[in-house]
């Protein structure tokens, strides 16, 4: 259910951004904005949110989302005949695609924070591997310390008082 709600949020803000920028560029149709919103939402949710965000973090995923959105907006293969810029509107189409991609990248950064805070997308062990999760014990830092030695009952893998 969390994924459905996240997809609805994502579709709404991406479609709004695409509709505004295509209207600004002079090529606004509701069908075009809805179609582009759907294609971009699907691509970015799979690539950016479920893969990139999980393994590479928020900044990398947001930049990748902006790049993929730009490529989709510039592509003539999404909806043949409607996205291929004519020579007279090529510069405006490029600006529209760039503005929309930057706006989508910024919105995706905040959307990723929502996904992480709502636990819709779990973070891979790579992020938490440097702190806790046994990483300090593997380097041998816990040996030689008095007290629990890193394996006591109260050790939850989080930062200890000495580490702060």
N, C-alpha and C positions, 0 to 999 in steps of 0.2 A: 504494500500500500504506500510505503514511503517513496518508492521509485515512481509510482504513478503521480503522486502529488508533485514530486520534484520535476517530472517531465512536463506537467501542466504549467508550473511556474516558468520553467525554461522556455517552453513554447510561446508563452504570452510575452515575455520580455524580448525574446529574439524576434518574434513577428512584429512587435511594436517598433523595434529599432529598424528592421528592414522596411516596414511600411513608411516610416518617417523619412528615411534616407532615400527610398525610391521616389517618394512624393517630391522630395526636395530636388531630386535629379530630373524630375519631369516625366518619369515613366511609371507612375503609380497606378496599379490596379489591385484591387483587393485579392483577386485570384493569385496574382504574382506574389504578393506579400505572404499570403497563406501557404502557398506552395514552397517558397524559399524558406519560410519559417519552419515548415515541417522537415525539409531536407537538412537544413542546418542543425535543427534540434536533434534529429536522429544521429547525424554524424558526430556532433560534438558530445552528445551524451555517451555514446559508445567509446569514442576515442579519447576524449578529454576527461570526462568525469569518471568512467569506470576503469580506464587503463592509466592514463597519464597522471591524474590526480593521486591515484593510489600509490604509484611507484616513484614519482618524481616531485611531488609537492605542488602547492598552489600556484606559484609564479610560473613554473615551467608549463603547467597545464593551461593557465590563462593565456600565455603567449602562444602556445600551440593551438588553442581554440581560436584565437584571433587569426592566425595564419590559415587554418583550415577554412574558417568562415570567408576570408578574403578569396581563397582559391575557388570556393563554391560560388561566391558572388560573381567572380570573373569568368567562371566556366560557362561555356555555351552548351554543355552537355546535360545540364540539369533539366532545362526546359527549352528544347531547340526552338530557335526563332525569337525568343523573348529576352535572352540574356546576352546574346552575341551583340556587342556594341557596333553601331554603324560608325563609319569614319567621322561623321560630324559630331557624334555624341561620345566618342571614345574617351576623350579627356574627362568629361563629366562623369561617365560611367566608372572610370578609374578612381576619381575623387570620391564618388558615392560608395564604391566598394571599400576604399580605404577608411573612410569615416565610419561606415557601418562595422567594419572589422575591428577598429579600435574601440568603438562603443561596446561591441559584443565582448571583446577581451576584458574591458573594465568591469562590465556586468558579470562576466564569468568569474572573475576574481572573488567577488562578493557571494556569488552563487556557490562557489566551492567552499567558502567558509560555512555557509548554511548546510551544505552536504556533510561536511566534517562534524559540525556541531550537533546535527541531528542524527549522526551515526548512520546515515544512508549509505555512505561509501566508507568502508573501513580502510585505514591506512596500513600499508604493508609493513612488515617487521623491520624493514630497512630504516625507517624513521626512528623507531624506538630502540633499534639495535645498539646505538651508541650509549644510551642511558638505560640502565636496568637490563632486563631480559638476559641476564647472565654475561653480558659483554665485559663488565669489569672483572668478574671472576675468571674469565678466560685469559685475561692479561696478567692475572696473578696479583692484582692489587689488594685483594682481601687477605692474602696470606701474610702473616706477620703482624696483623693488627690484633689487638686484644679484644675480648668480648666475643661476639657471635662469629666472627670470621667470615661473614657473608652468607652463611648457610643456616642461620638460626631461624627459630620459629617466627620471629617478628620481622624478618627481612622480606619485603614485598617487591624488591627489585627497583625501588625508587631511590631518589637521592638520600644519602645519609647526612647527618648533622655535620660530619667532617668534610663532606663534599661541598657544602654550601659555603 
